[in-house]
């Protein structure tokens, strides 16, 4: 779990500036494409957090089975 988290942060952290560089080059003086890109990333994060299930109680009670 920790390895996957760390590898994902490396790839996401390394690719974000590269992806953001493309709209910046296409819309040279404008910065709104970067803002739209950041908003999309924030929406993806909010949706992911909303859909993730809480595991605190399952870990505390030892019930690690998938939620019903």
N, CA, C and O atoms as a GROMACS GRO file, in nm:
protein
  272
    1UNK      N    1   0.082  -0.118   0.000
    1UNK     CA    2   0.000   0.000   0.000
    1UNK      C    3   0.087   0.126   0.000
    1UNK      O    4   0.064   0.218  -0.078
    2UNK      N    5   0.185   0.129   0.084
    2UNK     CA    6   0.272   0.245   0.093
    2UNK      C    7   0.356   0.263  -0.033
    2UNK      O    8   0.379   0.375  -0.079
    3UNK      N    9   0.401   0.151  -0.089
    3UNK     CA   10   0.481   0.158  -0.212
    3UNK      C   11   0.399   0.216  -0.326
    3UNK      O   12   0.447   0.302  -0.401
    4UNK      N   13   0.275   0.171  -0.340
    4UNK     CA   14   0.188   0.223  -0.444
    4UNK      C   15   0.161   0.372  -0.426
    4UNK      O   16   0.160   0.448  -0.523
    5UNK      N   17   0.139   0.413  -0.303
    5UNK     CA   18   0.113   0.555  -0.272
    5UNK      C   19   0.234   0.640  -0.311
    5UNK      O   20   0.219   0.745  -0.373
    6UNK      N   21   0.353   0.594  -0.273
    6UNK     CA   22   0.473   0.671  -0.302
    6UNK      C   23   0.506   0.674  -0.451
    6UNK      O   24   0.547   0.778  -0.503
    7UNK      N   25   0.487   0.562  -0.520
    7UNK     CA   26   0.511   0.563  -0.664
    7UNK      C   27   0.411   0.651  -0.737
    7UNK      O   28   0.447   0.720  -0.832
    8UNK      N   29   0.287   0.650  -0.694
    8UNK     CA   30   0.186   0.736  -0.756
    8UNK      C   31   0.219   0.882  -0.735
    8UNK      O   32   0.200   0.964  -0.826
    9UNK      N   33   0.267   0.918  -0.618
    9UNK     CA   34   0.302   1.058  -0.593
    9UNK      C   35   0.422   1.102  -0.677
    9UNK      O   36   0.429   1.217  -0.718
   10UNK      N   37   0.514   1.010  -0.701
   10UNK     CA   38   0.629   1.044  -0.786
   10UNK      C   39   0.583   1.068  -0.929
   10UNK      O   40   0.620   1.168  -0.991
   11UNK      N   41   0.502   0.976  -0.982
   11UNK     CA   42   0.457   0.991  -1.120
   11UNK      C   43   0.366   1.112  -1.136
   11UNK      O   44   0.381   1.188  -1.232
   12UNK      N   45   0.272   1.130  -1.045
   12UNK     CA   46   0.181   1.244  -1.055
   12UNK      C   47   0.255   1.376  -1.035
   12UNK      O   48   0.229   1.474  -1.105
   13UNK      N   49   0.347   1.377  -0.941
   13UNK     CA   50   0.424   1.499  -0.916
   13UNK      C   51   0.519   1.534  -1.028
   13UNK      O   52   0.546   1.651  -1.054
   14UNK      N   53   0.570   1.433  -1.096
   14UNK     CA   54   0.664   1.458  -1.206
   14UNK      C   55   0.591   1.492  -1.336
   14UNK      O   56   0.642   1.569  -1.416
   15UNK      N   57   0.473   1.434  -1.356
   15UNK     CA   58   0.403   1.456  -1.481
   15UNK      C   59   0.320   1.584  -1.483
   15UNK      O   60   0.296   1.639  -1.590
   16UNK      N   61   0.277   1.631  -1.370
   16UNK     CA   62   0.192   1.751  -1.366
   16UNK      C   63   0.258   1.874  -1.430
   16UNK      O   64   0.193   1.940  -1.510
   17UNK      N   65   0.382   1.906  -1.397
   17UNK     CA   66   0.444   2.021  -1.464
   17UNK      C   67   0.462   2.000  -1.614
   17UNK      O   68   0.451   2.094  -1.693
   18UNK      N   69   0.490   1.877  -1.654
   18UNK     CA   70   0.505   1.850  -1.797
   18UNK      C   71   0.373   1.866  -1.871
   18UNK      O   72   0.368   1.921  -1.981
   19UNK      N   73   0.265   1.818  -1.810
   19UNK     CA   74   0.133   1.833  -1.871
   19UNK      C   75   0.091   1.979  -1.872
   19UNK      O   76   0.033   2.026  -1.970
   20UNK      N   77   0.119   2.052  -1.766
   20UNK     CA   78   0.082   2.193  -1.759
   20UNK      C   79   0.164   2.279  -1.855
   20UNK      O   80   0.120   2.387  -1.892
   21UNK      N   81   0.280   2.232  -1.895
   21UNK     CA   82   0.364   2.308  -1.986
   21UNK      C   83   0.304   2.316  -2.126
   21UNK      O   84   0.323   2.416  -2.195
   22UNK      N   85   0.232   2.214  -2.168
   22UNK     CA   86   0.173   2.212  -2.301
   22UNK      C   87   0.069   2.322  -2.322
   22UNK      O   88   0.080   2.395  -2.420
   23UNK      N   89  -0.030   2.337  -2.233
   23UNK     CA   90  -0.124   2.448  -2.254
   23UNK      C   91  -0.058   2.584  -2.238
   23UNK      O   92  -0.099   2.681  -2.302
   24UNK      N   93   0.044   2.591  -2.154
   24UNK     CA   94   0.113   2.719  -2.136
   24UNK      C   95   0.182   2.762  -2.264
   24UNK      O   96   0.186   2.880  -2.297
   25UNK      N   97   0.237   2.665  -2.336
   25UNK     CA   98   0.303   2.696  -2.463
   25UNK      C   99   0.200   2.729  -2.572
   25UNK      O  100   0.224   2.816  -2.656
   26UNK      N  101   0.085   2.660  -2.570
   26UNK     CA  102  -0.016   2.683  -2.672
   26UNK      C  103  -0.087   2.818  -2.654
   26UNK      O  104  -0.117   2.885  -2.752
   27UNK      N  105  -0.112   2.857  -2.530
   27UNK     CA  106  -0.181   2.983  -2.501
   27UNK      C  107  -0.082   3.077  -2.431
   27UNK      O  108  -0.101   3.112  -2.314
   28UNK      N  109   0.021   3.116  -2.502
   28UNK     CA  110   0.138   3.181  -2.445
   28UNK      C  111   0.110   3.288  -2.338
   28UNK      O  112   0.155   3.270  -2.224
   29UNK      N  113   0.040   3.396  -2.366
   29UNK     CA  114   0.028   3.496  -2.258
   29UNK      C  115  -0.080   3.461  -2.155
   29UNK      O  116  -0.083   3.519  -2.046
   30UNK      N  117  -0.168   3.369  -2.187
   30UNK     CA  118  -0.281   3.338  -2.099
   30UNK      C  119  -0.244   3.232  -1.995
   30UNK      O  120  -0.165   3.142  -2.023
   31UNK      N  121  -0.301   3.244  -1.878
   31UNK     CA  122  -0.277   3.145  -1.773
   31UNK      C  123  -0.403   3.067  -1.737
   31UNK      O  124  -0.397   2.978  -1.652
   32UNK      N  125  -0.516   3.097  -1.800
   32UNK     CA  126  -0.640   3.027  -1.766
   32UNK      C  127  -0.636   2.878  -1.795
   32UNK      O  128  -0.700   2.802  -1.723
   33UNK      N  129  -0.564   2.830  -1.900
   33UNK     CA  130  -0.561   2.684  -1.919
   33UNK      C  131  -0.497   2.610  -1.801
   33UNK      O  132  -0.538   2.499  -1.768
   34UNK      N  133  -0.398   2.671  -1.740
   34UNK     CA  134  -0.336   2.609  -1.622
   34UNK      C  135  -0.435   2.607  -1.507
   34UNK      O  136  -0.441   2.510  -1.431
   35UNK      N  137  -0.513   2.714  -1.493
   35UNK     CA  138  -0.614   2.718  -1.389
   35UNK      C  139  -0.720   2.609  -1.410
   35UNK      O  140  -0.761   2.544  -1.315
   36UNK      N  141  -0.762   2.590  -1.534
   36UNK     CA  142  -0.860   2.486  -1.565
   36UNK      C  143  -0.801   2.348  -1.533
   36UNK      O  144  -0.870   2.262  -1.478
   37UNK      N  145  -0.676   2.328  -1.567
   37UNK     CA  146  -0.609   2.201  -1.538
   37UNK      C  147  -0.605   2.175  -1.387
   37UNK      O  148  -0.632   2.063  -1.343
   38UNK      N  149  -0.572   2.276  -1.310
   38UNK     CA  150  -0.567   2.260  -1.165
   38UNK      C  151  -0.707   2.235  -1.106
   38UNK      O  152  -0.720   2.158  -1.011
   39UNK      N  153  -0.809   2.299  -1.162
   39UNK     CA  154  -0.946   2.276  -1.116
   39UNK      C  155  -0.988   2.132  -1.144
   39UNK      O  156  -1.050   2.068  -1.060
   40UNK      N  157  -0.954   2.082  -1.262
   40UNK     CA  158  -0.986   1.943  -1.297
   40UNK      C  159  -0.918   1.847  -1.199
   40UNK      O  160  -0.980   1.751  -1.153
   41UNK      N  161  -0.792   1.872  -1.168
   41UNK     CA  162  -0.722   1.788  -1.071
   41UNK      C  163  -0.787   1.794  -0.933
   41UNK      O  164  -0.798   1.692  -0.865
   42UNK      N  165  -0.832   1.912  -0.892
   42UNK     CA  166  -0.898   1.926  -0.763
   42UNK      C  167  -1.031   1.851  -0.761
   42UNK      O  168  -1.066   1.789  -0.661
   43UNK      N  169  -1.106   1.857  -0.871
   43UNK     CA  170  -1.234   1.786  -0.877
   43UNK      C  171  -1.211   1.635  -0.870
   43UNK      O  172  -1.285   1.564  -0.802
   44UNK      N  173  -1.110   1.586  -0.941
   44UNK     CA  174  -1.077   1.443  -0.935
   44UNK      C  175  -1.042   1.402  -0.792
   44UNK      O  176  -1.083   1.296  -0.746
   45UNK      N  177  -0.969   1.486  -0.721
   45UNK     CA  178  -0.932   1.458  -0.583
   45UNK      C  179  -1.054   1.455  -0.492
   45UNK      O  180  -1.067   1.365  -0.409
   46UNK      N  181  -1.142   1.552  -0.507
   46UNK     CA  182  -1.261   1.558  -0.422
   46UNK      C  183  -1.351   1.436  -0.446
   46UNK      O  184  -1.401   1.377  -0.351
   47UNK      N  185  -1.370   1.399  -0.571
   47UNK     CA  186  -1.452   1.282  -0.603
   47UNK      C  187  -1.388   1.155  -0.548
   47UNK      O  188  -1.458   1.069  -0.495
   48UNK      N  189  -1.257   1.143  -0.559
   48UNK     CA  190  -1.187   1.025  -0.507
   48UNK      C  191  -1.201   1.014  -0.356
   48UNK      O  192  -1.224   0.905  -0.304
   49UNK      N  193  -1.186   1.124  -0.287
   49UNK     CA  194  -1.200   1.122  -0.141
   49UNK      C  195  -1.343   1.090  -0.102
   49UNK      O  196  -1.366   1.017  -0.005
   50UNK      N  197  -1.440   1.142  -0.175
   50UNK     CA  198  -1.580   1.114  -0.145
   50UNK      C  199  -1.613   0.966  -0.164
   50UNK      O  200  -1.687   0.908  -0.085
   51UNK      N  201  -1.557   0.905  -0.268
   51UNK     CA  202  -1.588   0.766  -0.298
   51UNK      C  203  -1.506   0.666  -0.218
   51UNK      O  204  -1.541   0.548  -0.212
   52UNK      N  205  -1.398   0.710  -0.157
   52UNK     CA  206  -1.315   0.619  -0.077
   52UNK      C  207  -1.388   0.583   0.051
   52UNK      O  208  -1.454   0.667   0.112
   53UNK      N  209  -1.376   0.458   0.091
   53UNK     CA  210  -1.445   0.414   0.212
   53UNK      C  211  -1.353   0.430   0.333
   53UNK      O  212  -1.231   0.416   0.322
   54UNK      N  213  -1.413   0.459   0.445
   54UNK     CA  214  -1.339   0.472   0.570
   54UNK      C  215  -1.302   0.334   0.623
   54UNK      O  216  -1.386   0.245   0.628
   55UNK      N  217  -1.177   0.316   0.661
   55UNK     CA  218  -1.130   0.185   0.708
   55UNK      C  219  -1.093   0.186   0.856
   55UNK      O  220  -1.052   0.082   0.909
   56UNK      N  221  -1.107   0.298   0.923
   56UNK     CA  222  -1.064   0.307   1.063
   56UNK      C  223  -1.135   0.205   1.151
   56UNK      O  224  -1.069   0.136   1.229
   57UNK      N  225  -1.266   0.194   1.142
   57UNK     CA  226  -1.340   0.101   1.226
   57UNK      C  227  -1.308  -0.044   1.191
   57UNK      O  228  -1.297  -0.129   1.279
   58UNK      N  229  -1.294  -0.073   1.062
   58UNK     CA  230  -1.264  -0.211   1.021
   58UNK      C  231  -1.126  -0.254   1.070
   58UNK      O  232  -1.109  -0.369   1.109
   59UNK      N  233  -1.030  -0.165   1.069
   59UNK     CA  234  -0.896  -0.199   1.116
   59UNK      C  235  -0.898  -0.216   1.268
   59UNK      O  236  -0.834  -0.307   1.321
   60UNK      N  237  -0.969  -0.129   1.339
   60UNK     CA  238  -0.975  -0.136   1.485
   60UNK      C  239  -1.042  -0.263   1.534
   60UNK      O  240  -1.002  -0.318   1.638
   61UNK      N  241  -1.142  -0.312   1.463
   61UNK     CA  242  -1.213  -0.432   1.505
   61UNK      C  243  -1.155  -0.558   1.443
   61UNK      O  244  -1.195  -0.668   1.481
   62UNK      N  245  -1.062  -0.545   1.351
   62UNK     CA  246  -1.002  -0.660   1.288
   62UNK      C  247  -1.082  -0.716   1.172
   62UNK      O  248  -1.048  -0.821   1.118
   63UNK      N  249  -1.188  -0.647   1.133
   63UNK     CA  250  -1.271  -0.691   1.019
   63UNK      C  251  -1.220  -0.622   0.893
   63UNK      O  252  -1.259  -0.510   0.862
   64UNK      N  253  -1.133  -0.689   0.822
   64UNK     CA  254  -1.072  -0.630   0.704
   64UNK      C  255  -1.138  -0.677   0.574
   64UNK      O  256  -1.084  -0.655   0.466
   65UNK      N  257  -1.252  -0.739   0.584
   65UNK     CA  258  -1.324  -0.784   0.465
   65UNK      C  259  -1.377  -0.664   0.388
   65UNK      O  260  -1.390  -0.555   0.444
   66UNK      N  261  -1.406  -0.685   0.262
   66UNK     CA  262  -1.459  -0.577   0.179
   66UNK      C  263  -1.594  -0.533   0.232
   66UNK      O  264  -1.672  -0.615   0.281
   67UNK      N  265  -1.622  -0.402   0.223
   67UNK     CA  266  -1.752  -0.354   0.272
   67UNK      C  267  -1.867  -0.408   0.187
   67UNK      O  268  -1.852  -0.429   0.067
   68UNK      N  269  -1.979  -0.429   0.252
   68UNK     CA  270  -2.097  -0.484   0.183
   68UNK      C  271  -2.174  -0.376   0.112
   68UNK      O  272  -2.276  -0.404   0.049
   0.00000   0.00000   0.00000
